[in-house]
Amino acid sequence: MTAGLLAPPRYDASTIVPTVAHIGVGAFHRAHQAVYADAVLATGSAAGGITAMSLHSSQLTSALRRQGYRYLVIERGESGDRARPVTSIRDALSVPSHGLDAVLDRLTDPRVTVVTLTVTEKGYCCTAATGDLDPARPEVTHDIAHPSRPTSLPGVLVESLARRRALGIAAPTICSCDNLRANGQTTRRVVTALAAQRGGGLADWIETTVSFPSSMVDRMVPEPTDAVRQEAYDLTGRADDCAVVTEPFSAWVLEDHFPSGRPPWERVGVELVDEVLPFERAKVRILNGAHSALAYLGLLAGHSEIDRAYGDPRLREFVSEMLVHEVIPTLTPPPGVDLAAYARVTLSRFGNFRLGYTTRKVAGDGAEKLPGRILASVTDRLAVGAPVQRLGLVVAAFATCALGPRAKELGVVDPTLDRLLPEPRRPVGAAAAVEALLSVQAIFGPDMRHHVSFRDEVHRYAADLWKGDVTAAIRRSER
């Protein structure tokens, strides 16, 4: 289906001075925050243009510069496709190409009042189970020893804030747009913990001066392929190495705590609230939790793409029952939100076969994703003595993808798990794998492995999955 090309944005992009610095130039940012920024600038706002920055790679920042900061966002929907040019990113810097000081100078620019982040869960250098700074991370160790030459996200933020403080420049608002539990609080925690290592009252200054609002972001954006880039070329006649494909649906709920000012995002559908937590919990546990469940079980059932996993009646019914009976009961509905209806709409979005979401990609980085997406619901259920059969099966599926007999074939990438396990990640028996994983406190915390009923459930499901019998495991979860 050929996409219809929309008219270019209705503003003079060359006159925009960026007021937002964004770290993390991945597909999600280009299809989400940058699209909202594009719409805001089209309303006549002078605020909202973006400087996009990468700490570890120059590929996308170089491509953005080469393309004059213009790329296509292709929305694939049931009624057809549309492609919109986006030009809200007005500058792009990377540490490899421009040096650390160039990035820090931009973060220190007084015209930048907001810093947004999409670096995935692992970029925050926190322990997934607690959200605290993980001092065992090599990059954190480096930044403690060399605070003025940081390599981690928290380290770069701390150094930029230290420079602002020294220069008497007002602090920006720092806003995480990642799928972390309480992402604003987590960002504050890792930044102030690292700042405390420097002394000099910097941590106290950050605690009392810098705002870290939480946000909830929702849009499915698979990794772009060569086919997407070719489609963008066919539509425009220009090479586009930054083109992205996404769904029509998009949402952004944001705590309105921006003492240094912000773009008028409310003009373009961003929901500004006093507290994001109920929205964030609902989204992470329902959408992201279901996504991970479909990915792990879909891989084990032989499905390479999420829409194929969703199309498998066994898996679709299982995930739906998991949400209704074990996830939604742990949640407080956000104002005006029907959680059961939200879950139904969410599941239907997984059926969009034209997005091309792979189960292997979604299953990656499970050690970082599992605590917020699945284990938070497990913890709440165990606290009240409620059953967790289906959630336990998802944990067993994670174990099977990581350490089961087909682990090498499935090829799930999980560098954090590789670092946390005492032995190199390789296939082992079901019982040994479950015990090894449940003992990793950075993922499961100190107490979960001591819940005998939960541990026994995971062992039973793993025994089925090690044999390749996904159907038997699902049937066992229904008893």
C-alpha angles and dihedrals in degrees: 000000000000117000121235111235113229124213118273118267115288100240139076101259092189091068096052117112108201115244095173124067113199125195114203118045096197128137094271095058092047091051098040124024093025090052092051088048090051090053092047092052089049088061089063097262116153090203126070107060113135138227104202116209137187124196099196112021136044098193099098098032089053091048092051091052092046091052096048091251092292125124140151129255109202114201115202115203139161092256094049142288132285130189122207127191113231123201103162092112102085102173136018128201134175132188093231093053104030104022133246094277092058090055092045091048090056092047088051094048107120090220089066106085099163131046115193126191137207106163099131123248096291093057093073093066091223132137104260095220095054109016091233123136110273107225090189092070109107092225091053091050088051093049093050089054095041106027096166092053102046126176102186129075093246090047094051091048092049093049092048091051091047089054092048090050092050092048095045093242117150114256118251124231111257114212124186116209095183131111095259123135106258088354095190093051091045092052091049091049097052094042096049092043091055092043089053088063089064096053121197093113092285094130092051091048091052092046093054100033111034123074119215106186118189122234140190117216125186128184131113110235118170122201108279117250135205087260090060092050090048091051090052090051092049090053098046108019088235130107109251116188091168099055115130136192123216145152124272092247118093134162137175124182115185137182106240098229105127109137093172094051133261142212115279093258092160087075091069104041105279107144110226114201141165094241128022099183098098091049093046095049092048093049097044096044097041107032101025093035092052091044092055093044091053091046097053096040092038091055091049091048092052100258116139096189134049095234089055090051090049089049090057104096092211093056097038092053092044094052092045091052090046091055096044099044106028111019109036092050088063093057136085108218113244114237110290095003124124102205095199091053091045090053092051093050091046093054092048089055089061088064093068095116093183094069094070098214108176121218091221092057094047091047092055122106091022093157088065098038104042099071095060099032102043114358095056088063091045091053093050093047094048091049090064097036094252122150121261102188097137095039088049089054090055089053089051090049090052089052091049094050090049103040108006127114092271097044095114092046093049090052099203109178114222113153093171091057089048089056096044100048114089091223130043110276108262136138114287135163120294097248094047092046094052093048092047093051098043088052092061100099093187086069106026102025124229100292112040096081089056092062096098097196093051093046091048091050092053091048092052094049092045090055089058095043093049085060090050093247104137092161093056091050092051092048090050089054091057095059 
